Amino acid sequence: MPSLTPQRLLGLFLVLPALAMVVLFFIVPLSASVIGAFEVEGGFMGGLGLDNIIKAFDFYAQDMLFTLVIVSLSTLLIALFSIGIGGYLTLGENPRAVAILRWLYRWPMFIPFIVVGQVLRTFLAKNGLMNGTFVAMGLITPMQATSLLDWRGIVIAFVWKQTPFVALLVAGAMASIDRGTIEAARNLGASRLRILFEIVVPQVATTLLVGMILSFVTMMSVLSVPLMINAQSPTMLTTDIAFRINAYGDYGVANALGLVSLLMASGVALVYLRIAMRERS
């Protein structure tokens, strides 16, 4: 066993505040939520049972599938848009367009999700700014205007908000690639699209995967966007959790729904860990 030298004690002292924050604000609430998902009245082993889990699946199985589909679709679209933005910043030949895109695409990163939900609620409504603009341009008539305040609005909000974050990671990784391979492909007559998907993207795949996983986990935890944009059923699990607590005070089912969300996010993280371990081995 290594001795506790002054340097080790100093390092431990510096780490303790951060470790205490992790334990206090992550480990303890997570443990309480997992235990609360199995706490029932009259259950075995001191009040433990599967009643909350069964009730959660009976009432909200459709919402679980809806959440998984919406977040997965949004993650896929975020990846595609991020590749497009990063690819143009790396391979674009118009300096002015590259400069404008580099300045413009980052703005949604600084806007909170609650503001995104409120803005898109007015923008995507049947009589909102988007349809009003289309009517003024003569593209549609007022009778043809439709509302996008449903699952499509949630996807639009998630993609618009999270794409700049992933694009920033991907563009940085693309900028560090050896330009010699790109120039060699250009000299051989390869198109920019082929260079992007056959040379550039494979070299930044790990960074792209990290950004997708972080976006997936972030979108799983958002409450304001589905609450403001999609007020109908099915809806996302965060809305169901808030409803069970605010309407019924039912923390057991709410914890069970939180456990399902945790398992979804953990499944995505497990995929990344397996890929990372495979690359290292």
C-alpha positions as CSV (number, residue, x, y, z in Angstrom):
1,M,0.0,0.0,0.0
2,P,1.5,3.3,-1.0
3,S,2.4,5.7,1.8
4,L,0.5,9.0,2.1
5,T,3.2,11.5,1.3
6,P,2.5,15.3,1.6
7,Q,2.1,15.5,-2.2
8,R,-0.5,12.7,-2.1
9,L,-2.3,14.3,0.8
10,L,-2.3,17.6,-1.1
11,G,-3.7,16.0,-4.2
12,L,-6.4,14.2,-2.1
13,F,-7.3,17.5,-0.4
14,L,-7.7,19.2,-3.8
15,V,-9.9,16.4,-5.2
16,L,-12.2,16.2,-2.2
17,P,-14.4,19.2,-2.9
18,A,-15.2,18.0,-6.5
19,L,-15.7,14.5,-5.2
20,A,-18.1,15.7,-2.5
21,M,-20.1,17.6,-5.1
22,V,-20.4,14.5,-7.3
23,V,-21.5,12.4,-4.4
24,L,-23.9,15.0,-3.0
25,F,-25.6,16.1,-6.2
26,F,-25.3,13.0,-8.3
27,I,-24.6,9.7,-6.5
28,V,-27.0,10.4,-3.6
29,P,-30.0,11.6,-5.7
30,L,-29.4,8.8,-8.2
31,S,-29.4,6.1,-5.5
32,A,-32.5,7.6,-3.9
33,S,-34.3,7.6,-7.2
34,V,-33.4,4.0,-8.0
35,I,-34.4,2.8,-4.5
36,G,-37.6,4.9,-4.7
37,A,-38.6,3.2,-7.9
38,F,-38.9,-0.1,-6.0
39,E,-40.4,1.2,-2.8
40,V,-44.0,0.1,-2.4
41,E,-46.4,-0.4,0.5
42,G,-46.6,-4.0,1.7
43,G,-43.8,-5.2,-0.6
44,F,-41.3,-7.9,0.3
45,M,-37.9,-7.2,1.9
46,G,-38.9,-4.1,3.8
47,G,-41.3,-2.5,1.3
48,L,-39.6,-3.3,-2.0
49,G,-41.5,-4.5,-5.0
50,L,-42.2,-4.0,-8.8
51,D,-45.5,-2.3,-8.5
52,N,-44.1,1.1,-9.6
53,I,-42.3,-0.4,-12.6
54,I,-45.4,-2.3,-13.7
55,K,-47.6,0.7,-13.4
56,A,-45.1,2.8,-15.3
57,F,-45.1,0.4,-18.2
58,D,-48.9,0.0,-18.1
59,F,-49.5,3.7,-18.3
60,Y,-46.6,5.1,-20.2
61,A,-45.2,2.3,-22.5
62,Q,-46.3,4.4,-25.6
63,D,-44.5,7.4,-24.2
64,M,-41.3,5.4,-23.6
65,L,-41.3,4.4,-27.2
66,F,-42.2,7.9,-28.3
67,T,-39.3,9.3,-26.3
68,L,-36.8,6.8,-27.7
69,V,-37.9,7.4,-31.3
70,I,-37.9,11.2,-31.0
71,V,-34.5,11.4,-29.3
72,S,-32.9,8.9,-31.7
73,L,-34.3,10.7,-34.8
74,S,-33.1,14.0,-33.5
75,T,-29.6,12.6,-32.7
76,L,-29.4,11.2,-36.3
77,L,-30.4,14.6,-37.8
78,I,-27.9,16.4,-35.5
79,A,-25.1,14.1,-36.8
80,L,-26.0,14.8,-40.4
81,F,-26.2,18.5,-40.0
82,S,-23.0,18.6,-38.0
83,I,-21.2,16.7,-40.7
84,G,-22.5,19.1,-43.2
85,I,-21.5,22.2,-41.3
86,G,-18.1,20.9,-40.3
87,G,-17.5,19.6,-43.8
88,Y,-18.2,23.0,-45.4
89,L,-16.0,24.7,-42.9
90,T,-13.2,22.3,-43.8
91,L,-13.7,21.9,-47.5
92,G,-15.6,25.0,-48.5
93,E,-13.9,27.2,-51.2
94,N,-15.9,30.4,-50.6
95,P,-14.1,32.3,-47.8
96,R,-17.0,34.7,-47.2
97,A,-19.6,31.9,-47.0
98,V,-17.3,29.9,-44.6
99,A,-16.8,33.0,-42.4
100,I,-20.5,33.7,-42.3
101,L,-21.3,30.1,-41.4
102,R,-18.6,30.0,-38.8
103,W,-20.1,33.1,-37.1
104,L,-23.7,32.1,-37.5
105,Y,-24.0,28.5,-36.6
106,R,-22.9,28.9,-33.0
107,W,-25.6,31.2,-31.8
108,P,-28.2,28.5,-30.6
109,M,-25.5,27.2,-28.2
110,F,-26.1,30.2,-26.0
111,I,-29.9,30.0,-25.9
112,P,-31.5,27.9,-23.0
113,F,-33.9,25.2,-23.9
114,I,-36.8,27.0,-22.2
115,V,-36.3,30.0,-24.5
116,V,-36.0,27.6,-27.5
117,G,-39.4,26.1,-26.5
118,Q,-41.1,29.5,-26.2
119,V,-39.6,30.9,-29.4
120,L,-40.6,27.8,-31.5
121,R,-44.0,27.7,-29.9
122,T,-44.8,31.0,-31.5
123,F,-42.8,30.3,-34.7
124,L,-44.3,26.9,-35.5
125,A,-47.9,27.7,-34.6
126,K,-50.6,27.7,-37.2
127,N,-50.8,31.4,-37.2
128,G,-47.1,31.8,-36.3
129,L,-44.2,33.6,-37.9
130,M,-43.3,30.7,-40.2
131,N,-46.7,30.3,-41.8
132,G,-47.2,34.1,-41.8
133,T,-44.0,34.4,-43.8
134,F,-45.1,31.7,-46.3
135,V,-48.5,33.3,-46.7
136,A,-46.9,36.7,-47.3
137,M,-44.6,35.2,-50.0
138,G,-47.6,33.5,-51.7
139,L,-46.2,30.0,-51.1
140,I,-49.3,28.9,-49.3
141,T,-52.8,30.2,-48.5
142,P,-54.1,30.9,-45.0
143,M,-56.2,27.7,-45.2
144,Q,-53.2,25.6,-46.0
145,A,-51.3,26.7,-42.9
146,T,-50.7,23.9,-40.5
147,S,-49.3,23.8,-37.0
148,L,-46.0,22.0,-36.3
149,L,-46.6,21.9,-32.5
150,D,-46.3,18.2,-32.2
151,W,-43.5,15.6,-32.5
152,R,-42.1,17.6,-35.5
153,G,-41.7,20.7,-33.4
154,I,-39.8,18.8,-30.7
155,V,-37.5,17.4,-33.3
156,I,-36.9,20.8,-34.8
157,A,-36.2,22.3,-31.4
158,F,-33.7,19.6,-30.4
159,V,-31.9,19.6,-33.8
160,W,-31.7,23.4,-33.9
161,K,-30.4,23.6,-30.3
162,Q,-27.9,20.7,-30.3
163,T,-26.4,20.9,-33.8
164,P,-24.1,23.8,-33.0
165,F,-22.6,21.9,-30.0
166,V,-21.8,18.7,-32.0
167,A,-20.8,20.8,-35.1
168,L,-18.2,22.6,-33.0
169,L,-16.7,19.3,-31.8
170,V,-16.7,17.9,-35.3
171,A,-15.4,21.0,-37.1
172,G,-12.5,21.1,-34.6
173,A,-11.7,17.5,-35.2
174,M,-11.9,18.0,-39.0
175,A,-9.6,21.0,-38.8
176,S,-6.9,18.9,-37.1
177,I,-6.8,16.3,-40.0
178,D,-3.8,16.2,-42.1
179,R,-4.6,18.3,-45.2
180,G,-2.3,16.1,-47.3
181,T,-4.9,13.4,-47.7
182,I,-7.6,15.8,-48.7
183,E,-5.4,17.5,-51.3
184,A,-4.3,14.1,-52.6
185,A,-7.9,13.1,-53.1
186,R,-8.7,16.4,-54.8
187,N,-5.7,15.9,-57.2
188,L,-7.2,12.5,-58.1
189,G,-10.5,14.1,-59.0
190,A,-12.6,13.1,-56.0
191,S,-15.6,15.3,-55.3
192,R,-16.0,17.2,-52.1
193,L,-18.9,15.0,-51.0
194,R,-16.8,11.8,-51.6
195,I,-13.9,13.3,-49.7
196,L,-16.1,14.3,-46.8
197,F,-17.7,10.8,-46.3
198,E,-14.8,8.6,-47.4
199,I,-11.8,10.4,-46.0
200,V,-12.8,13.1,-43.4
201,V,-15.8,11.5,-41.6
202,P,-14.0,8.2,-40.8
203,Q,-11.2,10.1,-39.1
204,V,-13.5,12.1,-36.9
205,A,-16.0,9.3,-36.2
206,T,-15.0,9.0,-32.5
207,T,-15.6,12.7,-31.9
208,L,-18.9,12.6,-33.7
209,L,-20.0,9.6,-31.6
210,V,-19.1,11.5,-28.4
211,G,-21.1,14.5,-29.5
212,M,-24.1,12.3,-30.4
213,I,-24.1,10.5,-27.1
214,L,-23.9,13.8,-25.1
215,S,-26.7,15.2,-27.2
216,F,-28.8,12.1,-26.7
217,V,-28.4,12.2,-22.9
218,T,-29.1,16.0,-22.9
219,M,-32.3,15.6,-24.9
220,M,-33.5,12.8,-22.7
221,S,-33.5,15.2,-19.7
222,V,-35.2,18.2,-21.3
223,L,-38.6,19.1,-19.9
224,S,-39.4,22.6,-21.2
225,V,-39.4,21.8,-25.0
226,P,-42.0,18.9,-24.9
227,L,-44.0,20.7,-22.3
228,M,-44.3,23.8,-24.4
229,I,-44.5,22.4,-27.9
230,N,-46.3,19.1,-27.6
231,A,-49.2,19.3,-25.2
232,Q,-50.8,16.1,-26.5
233,S,-50.3,12.4,-26.1
234,P,-48.0,10.7,-26.6
235,T,-45.4,12.9,-25.0
236,M,-41.9,12.5,-23.6
237,L,-41.0,10.9,-20.3
238,T,-39.8,14.1,-18.7
239,T,-43.3,15.5,-19.0
240,D,-44.8,12.3,-17.5
241,I,-42.4,12.5,-14.6
242,A,-43.4,16.1,-13.9
243,F,-47.1,15.2,-14.2
244,R,-46.9,12.3,-11.8
245,I,-45.3,14.5,-9.2
246,N,-47.3,17.6,-9.6
247,A,-50.7,16.0,-10.2
248,Y,-50.6,13.0,-7.9
249,G,-47.5,13.3,-5.7
250,D,-46.6,9.9,-7.0
251,Y,-42.8,9.8,-6.6
252,G,-42.7,6.0,-6.9
253,V,-43.9,5.9,-10.6
254,A,-41.9,9.1,-11.3
255,N,-38.8,7.4,-10.0
256,A,-39.6,4.3,-12.1
257,L,-39.9,6.5,-15.2
258,G,-36.6,8.1,-14.3
259,L,-35.1,4.7,-14.1
260,V,-36.3,3.8,-17.6
261,S,-34.8,7.1,-18.9
262,L,-31.5,6.2,-17.1
263,L,-31.4,2.8,-18.8
264,M,-32.0,4.3,-22.2
265,A,-29.1,6.7,-21.7
266,S,-26.9,4.0,-20.2
267,G,-27.6,1.8,-23.3
268,V,-26.2,4.5,-25.6
269,A,-23.2,5.1,-23.3
270,L,-22.5,1.4,-23.2
271,V,-22.3,1.3,-27.0
272,Y,-19.7,4.1,-26.9
273,L,-17.7,2.3,-24.3
274,R,-17.7,-0.9,-26.3
275,I,-16.5,0.9,-29.4
276,A,-13.8,2.8,-27.4
277,M,-12.6,-0.4,-25.8
278,R,-12.5,-2.2,-29.1
279,E,-10.4,0.6,-30.7
280,R,-7.9,0.6,-27.8
281,S,-7.5,-3.2,-27.9
